[in-house]
Amino acid sequence: MRSALRLRRTIAATGLAASVVAALLSGPAAAAGTPAPRPRVEVEIPGPEGGVAAGSGHVRVPAAGVSRPAARLSGRAADADGDVSEMVDNGPSADRLDVVIVGDGYTVDQLAKFHADAKAKWGEVTGVEPYTTYQNLFNVWTVDAVSAQSGVSGDPAQGEVKNTALGSYFWCDGIERLLCVDQDKVDSYVTKAPQADLVIVLANSAKYGGAGYNEPSQKLGYEGISTASADNAKSGQVAIHETGHSLGKLADEYFYPGTPGYEHYSGPEVAESNISVLSAAEMAARRTKWYRWLGETSPDGGTVGAYEGGGYYVTGLFRPTDNSIMRILGKPFSLPGREAMIAGFYRHASIATAAVPTAQTLRAHDRARVTVPRLAGADVKQPVIRWYLDGRELRRFEGRTWVGVAQAIISPWDRQAHQLKVTVTDPTTSVRDPQIAAGLTDAVTWGVRR
């Protein structure tokens, strides 16, 4: 027991991979008749405050957190608990990427602070590309989780226990900066929002910390949970890094010098788009991974190439740039990272929304109309809108968001049924992979008859 405790303290102090020593901490199989272990989930540990790494490995923790007193609310607090507000409304949930922000450690008298904190934290997220450009593809919901006490467990000291709605706590698995939650309690609030594709839990704390629950929810379908301290300036970067995993499906680009087992990777090619066993020359020759970006200047500094070290290994794996946010907090996404994030956005969001029902046939006096979110930025190319009648492009309507049926079917003697379609394409230069580019076009079709 004392040896295990010393190992955990070493992890917390040095930021070394918890997964490396997890095997050392696990004992023999439980004896017959002992209670079954509580379900555990893998979470990413944020890097040390002020350190160079965006993270410091993964560890499996109880999905239900640890034993905490249950919140008991009454009166005004009970009435406010679970209230849902739409902080950002950019269209129907079916066509937007819906982010749900839930706070923990906020009393009923601190709900105004929670809403201000949520707005500020979302502002941090949308201050980073490609979130800045694509912010109008998102809806953001807040759910009021009212706590009986202010603050969260483990703040300021490890033994501090607070009665909170989500059971948030620092010192998760003995690591001070690891901020864990009770997933069942989180889900009980997330389910109150109309839709959830991504979840952010804000702890009412100024203590540095966070966690990344990057396994998709089996119950509610969202991509993952990022936890962050509301009043810590660096915790927002932790949340952005975690969305690189959940939305971008990106690998960690940091590595563990001097850690046994992570000196060299000698396995097969990896699945993630931002790490590879191939050098830049091999990538270019095989036309794979991020070869389309090789030699380009990346927003996180330097030139896209193949920099050794990534996926936790010191050698044997390469990353696209030296220091993207997938390695160092506060840095931007690299060019290949941006491309992966945009692909993640479009898995959930559509760039074309029918503003007129498509289920019924439109007549001569009707208009077919589509809603197209504007991409932010003065120099950003806006979506390309094209209209087609029975597959033939109506070039005179290019760029318009609506077309009258009588305009599309010019002949007043034409009484046939036709198909009117609009396609909307994002022409971004931030995507070079044809497979990803194919997902940047959406279409809406109506049956029409003059």
C-alpha positions as CSV (number, residue, x, y, z in Angstrom):
1,M,0.0,0.0,0.0
2,R,2.8,2.4,0.9
3,S,4.6,1.6,-2.3
4,A,1.5,2.3,-4.4
5,L,1.0,5.6,-2.6
6,R,4.6,6.6,-3.3
7,L,4.1,5.7,-7.0
8,R,0.9,7.9,-7.2
9,R,2.7,10.8,-5.5
10,T,5.5,10.4,-8.1
11,I,2.9,10.7,-10.9
12,A,1.4,13.8,-9.3
13,A,4.7,15.5,-8.7
14,T,6.4,14.7,-12.0
15,G,3.5,14.5,-14.5
16,L,4.8,11.1,-15.8
17,A,2.3,8.8,-17.4
18,A,-0.1,7.3,-15.0
19,S,-0.8,4.6,-17.4
20,V,2.9,3.5,-17.2
21,V,2.6,2.7,-13.5
22,A,-1.0,1.6,-13.6
23,A,0.1,-1.9,-14.1
24,L,2.4,-1.7,-11.1
25,L,-0.5,-0.5,-8.9
26,S,-2.9,-3.2,-10.0
27,G,-2.7,-6.2,-7.7
28,P,-3.8,-9.8,-8.2
29,A,-7.3,-10.7,-9.2
30,A,-9.9,-10.1,-6.6
31,A,-10.6,-13.0,-4.3
32,A,-13.8,-14.9,-4.7
33,G,-16.7,-13.3,-2.9
34,T,-15.3,-9.8,-2.9
35,P,-17.4,-7.0,-4.4
36,A,-17.0,-6.4,-8.1
37,P,-14.9,-3.3,-8.9
38,R,-16.8,-0.2,-9.8
39,P,-16.9,0.6,-13.6
40,R,-13.9,2.6,-14.6
41,V,-13.3,4.9,-17.6
42,E,-10.1,6.3,-19.1
43,V,-9.4,10.0,-18.7
44,E,-6.5,12.2,-19.8
45,I,-4.4,14.0,-17.2
46,P,-3.6,17.6,-18.0
47,G,0.0,18.6,-18.1
48,P,1.6,20.3,-15.1
49,E,0.7,24.0,-14.7
50,G,3.5,25.9,-16.4
51,G,4.9,22.8,-18.0
52,V,5.5,22.2,-21.7
53,A,3.2,19.2,-22.2
54,A,-0.5,19.5,-22.9
55,G,-1.0,16.3,-21.0
56,S,0.7,13.7,-19.0
57,G,-0.9,10.5,-19.9
58,H,-4.1,8.6,-19.1
59,V,-5.5,6.7,-16.1
60,R,-8.6,4.7,-15.5
61,V,-10.8,6.2,-12.8
62,P,-14.2,5.3,-11.4
63,A,-17.0,6.5,-13.7
64,A,-19.1,7.3,-10.7
65,G,-16.3,9.2,-9.0
66,V,-15.7,8.7,-5.3
67,S,-18.1,8.6,-2.4
68,R,-19.5,12.1,-1.8
69,P,-22.5,13.4,0.1
70,A,-25.6,13.7,-2.0
71,A,-26.8,17.2,-2.5
72,R,-30.2,17.9,-0.9
73,L,-31.9,21.0,-2.2
74,S,-35.2,22.6,-1.4
75,G,-37.1,25.8,-2.1
76,R,-35.5,28.2,-4.6
77,A,-32.5,26.0,-5.1
78,A,-34.6,22.9,-6.0
79,D,-36.8,25.0,-8.4
80,A,-33.7,26.3,-10.3
81,D,-31.9,23.0,-10.5
82,G,-31.9,21.6,-14.0
83,D,-33.0,24.8,-15.8
84,V,-31.7,24.9,-19.4
85,S,-30.8,28.1,-21.3
86,E,-29.6,28.6,-24.9
87,M,-26.5,30.7,-24.7
88,V,-25.7,30.5,-28.4
89,D,-28.5,29.9,-31.0
90,N,-27.3,29.3,-34.5
91,G,-30.1,27.1,-35.8
92,P,-31.9,23.8,-35.3
93,S,-30.0,21.2,-33.3
94,A,-30.2,18.6,-36.1
95,D,-27.9,20.8,-38.2
96,R,-25.6,22.2,-35.5
97,L,-22.9,20.9,-33.2
98,D,-24.5,21.2,-29.8
99,V,-22.3,22.0,-26.8
100,V,-23.7,21.5,-23.4
101,I,-22.0,23.4,-20.5
102,V,-22.8,22.2,-17.0
103,G,-21.4,23.9,-13.9
104,D,-20.5,22.3,-10.6
105,G,-20.0,23.9,-7.2
106,Y,-22.3,26.8,-7.9
107,T,-25.0,27.5,-5.3
108,V,-28.4,28.9,-6.3
109,D,-27.0,32.4,-5.5
110,Q,-24.1,31.9,-7.9
111,L,-26.0,30.9,-11.0
112,A,-25.4,34.3,-12.5
113,K,-21.7,33.7,-12.0
114,F,-22.0,30.3,-13.7
115,H,-23.6,31.8,-16.8
116,A,-20.9,34.5,-16.9
117,D,-18.2,31.8,-16.5
118,A,-19.7,29.7,-19.3
119,K,-19.8,32.7,-21.7
120,A,-16.2,33.6,-20.9
121,K,-15.0,30.0,-21.3
122,W,-16.8,29.6,-24.6
123,G,-15.2,32.9,-25.7
124,E,-11.8,31.2,-25.0
125,V,-12.7,28.3,-27.2
126,T,-13.9,30.4,-30.1
127,G,-10.8,32.4,-29.9
128,V,-8.8,29.5,-31.2
129,E,-8.9,28.4,-34.9
130,P,-10.7,26.7,-36.4
131,Y,-13.4,27.4,-33.8
132,T,-13.2,31.1,-34.6
133,T,-14.1,30.6,-38.3
134,Y,-16.7,28.0,-37.6
135,Q,-18.4,29.4,-34.5
136,N,-21.7,29.8,-36.3
137,L,-21.9,26.0,-36.7
138,F,-22.4,25.6,-32.9
139,N,-25.3,25.9,-30.5
140,V,-24.3,26.2,-26.8
141,W,-26.6,25.2,-24.0
142,T,-26.2,25.8,-20.3
143,V,-27.7,23.5,-17.7
144,D,-28.0,24.8,-14.1
145,A,-26.7,22.2,-11.7
146,V,-27.3,23.7,-8.3
147,S,-24.9,22.6,-5.5
148,A,-25.6,22.8,-1.8
149,Q,-22.1,24.2,-1.3
150,S,-19.8,26.5,-3.2
151,G,-16.6,25.2,-4.7
152,V,-15.5,21.6,-5.4
153,S,-13.8,18.9,-3.4
154,G,-10.0,18.9,-3.2
155,D,-9.8,22.7,-3.3
156,P,-7.9,24.1,-1.6
157,A,-6.6,21.0,0.1
158,Q,-6.8,17.3,-0.7
159,G,-9.0,16.5,2.2
160,E,-11.6,19.2,1.5
161,V,-15.0,17.7,0.7
162,K,-17.8,19.7,-0.8
163,N,-21.5,18.8,-1.3
164,T,-21.9,19.5,-5.1
165,A,-24.3,18.4,-7.8
166,L,-21.8,16.6,-10.0
167,G,-19.3,15.4,-7.4
168,S,-16.3,17.1,-9.0
169,Y,-13.0,16.6,-7.2
170,F,-9.3,17.4,-7.6
171,W,-6.7,14.8,-6.6
172,C,-8.5,12.2,-8.7
173,D,-6.4,9.0,-8.6
174,G,-4.0,10.9,-6.3
175,I,-3.2,13.5,-8.9
176,E,-3.8,17.0,-7.7
177,R,-4.6,18.7,-11.1
178,L,-6.8,15.8,-12.3
179,L,-10.4,17.1,-12.0
180,C,-12.9,14.2,-12.2
181,V,-16.7,14.0,-12.1
182,D,-19.5,11.5,-11.5
183,Q,-20.5,10.7,-15.1
184,D,-23.9,9.5,-14.2
185,K,-24.6,12.8,-12.4
186,V,-23.3,14.7,-15.4
187,D,-25.5,12.7,-17.7
188,S,-28.6,13.4,-15.6
189,Y,-28.2,17.1,-16.3
190,V,-26.9,16.8,-20.0
191,T,-30.1,14.9,-20.9
192,K,-32.2,17.9,-20.0
193,A,-30.7,19.8,-23.0
194,P,-32.3,19.3,-26.4
195,Q,-29.2,17.8,-27.8
196,A,-25.6,17.2,-26.8
197,D,-22.6,16.5,-29.1
198,L,-19.9,17.7,-26.7
199,V,-20.0,18.3,-23.0
200,I,-18.0,20.8,-20.9
201,V,-18.1,20.7,-17.1
202,L,-17.0,24.0,-15.4
203,A,-15.9,23.7,-11.8
204,N,-16.4,26.8,-9.6
205,S,-12.7,27.0,-8.8
206,A,-9.6,29.0,-9.6
207,K,-7.4,25.9,-9.0
208,Y,-5.6,24.7,-12.1
209,G,-6.9,21.4,-13.4
210,G,-9.1,19.5,-15.8
211,A,-9.6,16.1,-17.4
212,G,-10.6,14.6,-20.7
213,Y,-13.3,11.9,-20.9
214,N,-12.8,11.2,-24.6
215,E,-14.8,8.0,-24.9
216,P,-18.2,8.6,-26.7
217,S,-21.2,8.3,-24.4
218,Q,-23.0,5.0,-24.9
219,K,-26.1,6.4,-23.4
220,L,-26.4,9.9,-24.8
221,G,-24.2,9.8,-27.9
222,Y,-22.0,12.8,-27.2
223,E,-18.4,12.7,-28.2
224,G,-16.8,13.3,-24.7
225,I,-16.6,15.4,-21.5
226,S,-14.0,18.0,-20.9
227,T,-13.6,19.3,-17.3
228,A,-12.0,22.7,-16.5
229,S,-11.8,25.2,-13.6
230,A,-13.9,28.2,-14.5
231,D,-11.6,30.8,-12.9
232,N,-8.3,29.5,-14.0
233,A,-6.9,31.1,-17.2
234,K,-5.0,28.0,-18.3
235,S,-7.8,25.4,-17.8
236,G,-9.6,26.6,-20.9
237,Q,-6.7,25.4,-22.9
238,V,-7.1,22.0,-21.3
239,A,-10.7,21.9,-22.6
240,I,-9.6,22.9,-26.1
241,H,-6.9,20.3,-26.2
242,E,-9.4,17.6,-25.1
243,T,-11.7,18.5,-28.0
244,G,-8.8,17.8,-30.2
245,H,-9.3,14.2,-29.1
246,S,-13.1,14.0,-29.0
247,L,-13.9,16.0,-32.2
248,G,-10.7,15.9,-34.2
249,K,-9.8,12.3,-33.2
250,L,-6.2,13.6,-32.9
251,A,-3.5,11.8,-30.9
252,D,-1.4,13.4,-28.2
253,E,1.9,14.7,-29.6
254,Y,3.8,14.8,-26.4
255,F,6.1,12.1,-25.1
256,Y,7.8,10.7,-22.0
257,P,11.6,11.1,-21.9
258,G,13.2,8.7,-19.4
259,T,10.0,6.6,-18.9
260,P,10.4,2.9,-19.2
261,G,8.4,1.4,-22.1
262,Y,8.2,4.7,-24.0
263,E,11.7,4.9,-25.3
264,H,10.9,3.7,-28.8
265,Y,7.8,2.7,-30.8
266,S,8.2,-0.3,-33.1
267,G,4.7,-1.2,-33.9
268,P,2.6,-0.8,-37.0
269,E,1.2,2.5,-38.4
270,V,-1.2,4.2,-36.1
271,A,-4.8,5.2,-36.9
272,E,-4.7,8.9,-35.8
273,S,-4.1,11.4,-38.5
274,N,-1.5,13.4,-36.7
275,I,1.1,10.8,-35.8
276,S,2.9,8.3,-38.0
277,V,5.7,5.8,-38.2
278,L,6.8,7.4,-41.5
279,S,9.3,10.2,-42.1
280,A,8.4,13.1,-44.3
281,A,10.1,11.6,-47.3
282,E,8.3,8.3,-46.8
283,M,5.0,10.1,-46.4
284,A,5.5,12.1,-49.6
285,A,6.5,8.9,-51.5
286,R,3.5,7.0,-50.3
287,R,1.1,9.9,-50.5
288,T,-0.3,9.3,-47.0
289,K,-1.0,11.0,-43.7
290,W,-0.4,14.7,-43.8
291,Y,1.8,14.7,-47.0
292,R,-0.4,17.3,-48.6
293,W,0.8,19.8,-45.9
294,L,4.5,19.1,-46.0
295,G,6.6,22.2,-46.3
296,E,3.8,24.6,-45.5
297,T,4.1,27.2,-42.7
298,S,1.9,26.2,-39.8
299,P,0.1,28.6,-37.5
300,D,1.7,27.0,-34.4
301,G,5.1,28.0,-35.7
302,G,7.6,26.4,-38.1
303,T,7.1,24.2,-41.1
304,V,5.0,21.1,-41.4
305,G,7.3,18.1,-41.6
306,A,7.9,15.0,-39.5
307,Y,9.2,15.8,-36.0
308,E,10.2,12.7,-34.0
309,G,8.4,12.1,-30.7
310,G,4.7,11.7,-30.2
311,G,2.0,9.4,-29.1
312,Y,3.9,9.2,-25.8
313,Y,7.0,7.7,-27.4
314,V,10.3,9.5,-27.6
315,T,11.3,7.9,-30.9
316,G,9.6,5.8,-33.6
317,L,6.6,8.1,-34.1
318,F,6.5,11.4,-35.8
319,R,4.2,14.5,-35.4
320,P,3.5,17.2,-38.1
321,T,4.9,20.2,-36.2
322,D,7.1,20.8,-33.2
323,N,4.6,22.4,-30.8
324,S,0.9,22.3,-31.6
325,I,-1.8,22.4,-28.9
326,M,-1.8,18.6,-29.0
327,R,1.6,18.9,-27.3
328,I,1.8,22.3,-25.6
329,L,-1.1,24.2,-24.1
330,G,-1.6,27.8,-25.4
331,K,-0.4,26.9,-28.9
332,P,-2.7,26.7,-32.0
333,F,-3.7,23.6,-33.8
334,S,-1.3,22.7,-36.6
335,L,-2.5,22.8,-40.2
336,P,-3.2,19.0,-40.2
337,G,-4.9,19.5,-36.8
338,R,-7.1,22.2,-38.2
339,E,-8.2,20.0,-41.0
340,A,-9.1,17.2,-38.6
341,M,-11.1,19.5,-36.4
342,I,-13.1,20.9,-39.4
343,A,-13.9,17.3,-40.3
344,G,-15.1,16.8,-36.8
345,F,-17.3,19.8,-36.9
346,Y,-19.0,18.6,-40.1
347,R,-19.7,15.2,-38.6
348,H,-22.3,16.9,-36.5
349,A,-23.2,20.1,-38.3
350,S,-24.7,20.9,-41.7
351,I,-24.0,24.0,-43.7
352,A,-27.4,23.9,-45.4
353,T,-30.6,23.9,-43.5
354,A,-34.0,23.9,-45.3
355,A,-35.9,27.0,-44.3
356,V,-39.0,25.7,-46.2
357,P,-40.3,22.2,-45.6
358,T,-39.2,19.6,-48.1
359,A,-42.0,17.1,-47.4
360,Q,-44.6,18.9,-49.6
361,T,-44.5,19.9,-53.2
362,L,-43.9,23.6,-53.8
363,R,-46.1,25.5,-56.2
364,A,-45.6,28.5,-58.5
365,H,-46.2,31.1,-55.8
366,D,-43.8,29.3,-53.3
367,R,-40.1,29.9,-52.7
368,A,-37.5,27.3,-51.9
369,R,-35.2,28.7,-49.2
370,V,-32.1,27.6,-47.4
371,T,-30.3,28.9,-44.3
372,V,-26.5,29.0,-44.6
373,P,-24.4,29.9,-41.6
374,R,-21.8,32.6,-42.2
375,L,-18.2,31.7,-41.6
376,A,-16.4,34.3,-39.4
377,G,-13.5,36.4,-40.6
378,A,-12.9,39.2,-43.1
379,D,-10.7,37.0,-45.3
380,V,-12.7,33.8,-45.1
381,K,-14.3,32.5,-48.2
382,Q,-18.0,32.1,-47.7
383,P,-20.0,29.0,-48.7
384,V,-20.8,28.5,-52.4
385,I,-24.5,28.2,-53.1
386,R,-25.7,26.6,-56.4
387,W,-29.2,25.7,-57.6
388,Y,-30.3,22.8,-59.9
389,L,-33.5,21.9,-61.7
390,D,-33.7,18.2,-62.5
391,G,-29.9,18.1,-62.3
392,R,-29.3,21.1,-64.6
393,E,-27.6,24.0,-62.9
394,L,-29.5,27.3,-62.8
395,R,-26.4,29.5,-63.0
396,R,-28.3,32.8,-62.7
397,F,-29.2,31.9,-59.1
398,E,-25.7,31.1,-57.8
399,G,-25.1,32.6,-54.4
400,R,-28.8,33.1,-53.6
401,T,-30.4,31.6,-50.5
402,W,-33.9,31.4,-52.1
403,V,-35.5,30.7,-55.5
404,G,-39.1,31.1,-56.5
405,V,-40.7,28.1,-58.2
406,A,-42.0,30.3,-61.0
407,Q,-38.5,31.6,-61.5
408,A,-37.0,28.1,-61.8
409,I,-39.8,26.8,-64.1
410,I,-40.0,29.6,-66.6
411,S,-42.6,28.2,-69.0
412,P,-46.2,28.9,-67.7
413,W,-47.4,25.8,-69.7
414,D,-45.1,23.4,-67.9
415,R,-47.3,21.4,-65.6
416,Q,-44.8,18.6,-64.9
417,A,-43.3,17.6,-61.6
418,H,-39.7,18.6,-61.1
419,Q,-36.9,18.4,-58.6
420,L,-35.3,21.6,-57.3
421,K,-32.0,21.2,-55.4
422,V,-29.6,23.5,-53.7
423,T,-26.0,22.6,-52.8
424,V,-23.9,24.5,-50.3
425,T,-20.2,23.9,-50.3
426,D,-17.5,25.2,-47.9
427,P,-14.6,26.2,-50.1
428,T,-12.1,26.4,-47.3
429,T,-8.4,26.1,-48.1
430,S,-7.9,24.6,-44.7
431,V,-8.9,21.2,-46.0
432,R,-6.8,19.3,-48.6
433,D,-7.9,15.7,-48.1
434,P,-10.5,14.9,-50.8
435,Q,-12.3,12.5,-48.4
436,I,-12.8,15.3,-45.8
437,A,-13.6,17.8,-48.6
438,A,-16.4,15.6,-49.8
439,G,-18.1,16.1,-46.4
440,L,-18.1,19.9,-46.7
441,T,-21.0,19.9,-49.2
442,D,-24.7,19.6,-48.1
443,A,-27.8,19.6,-50.3
444,V,-31.5,20.2,-49.9
445,T,-34.1,19.0,-52.4
446,W,-37.7,20.0,-53.0
447,G,-40.4,18.6,-55.3
448,V,-41.8,21.5,-57.3
449,R,-44.6,21.9,-59.9
450,R,-45.7,25.1,-61.6
